[in-house]
Amino acid sequence: MATNPETERVVREFLDHTDAISDEITSQAEEVLGKVPFIFSYMNERPESFVLSTLGDFYTARPKSMDVQMAEKLRPLPLPLLLVRMPA
């Protein structure tokens, strides 16, 4: 990765924890939905992609500029990942 050393360190540290983050996302989705979404079993095979995709979906579909209710009304497709509790 061609970035500054601090950015590389932060990204590497994040990627070192993707297995744990992936497991947490899956268990929170199961808690909220009552089951693990079908696609999660396949996405979990690549935890780096799964975690980055989930975070991207969450922050794209729920921008800080609007409240949760408005974001849900504007969301074009159902994304069970959005039910996962993410930090504010």
N, C-alpha and C positions, 0 to 999 in steps of 0.2 A: 504494500500500500504506500503510495507516494504522498504522504502528508507529514505534518510536523510530529515529532516524537510524542508529545503529550496526547494528541489525537489518536495516534496509533495505540498508545497504552490504554486509553479509555475504551476504544473499540475492542481491543484484544481482551481486556478484562470483562467487558460485556459478553463477548462471544464465549468466554470460558464458562459462563453461567447459563448458557441457553438450554441445557438439559433440565436444570432445576426450574427455570422460568417456564419452559414448555410444559413440564409436569404441573406447575401451579396454574397455568392458564387452563389446562385440561380439567383439573379438579374443580376449579371455580366454575367452569362452564357446566360440569356435571352437577354441581351443587345448585346452580341457578335453573338449569333445564331439566334436571332429573335423569339425564343420560348424557353420554359423550357423543357429540355429533359425529356422524359417520366419517366425514372427511378428516376429522382430527387424527384418526388412526393412521392415515396415509401421510398427513402433513407432519406428524410426530417423527416419522422416519428421517426427516431432515430438520432437526430442531432449530438450526440457524435461520433457515427460510421461514419456518413456522412462526417463530417469535417475531422476526422482523415484519412479516406479513400481518400478523395479528396487531402489532403496535401501529403499523401503518394504517390498517383499516380503522382502528379505534380513533387515532388522532385525526384522520382525514374525515371520518363521518361525524365526529364530535369535536369540532374546533372550539377553542376557548372563547371565540367571539359569539357563540350562541349557547343557549341553555339546552339541556338534554332533551326536553320535550320537543323543541323546535328541530333539533338535529334528527330526532326519530321521525318527525313528519316529513322531512326533506330526504330522508334516506331512501334511495331507489330500490335496493334489494335487501332482503332480510339477511342480516349478518349476526349469527349467534355469538360471534366473537365480541360483539359490542356489549354483551351482557356481562362480560368479565369486568370485575372492578379494577380500575386502573387508578394510579395516583393522580391527584388533582394538579 
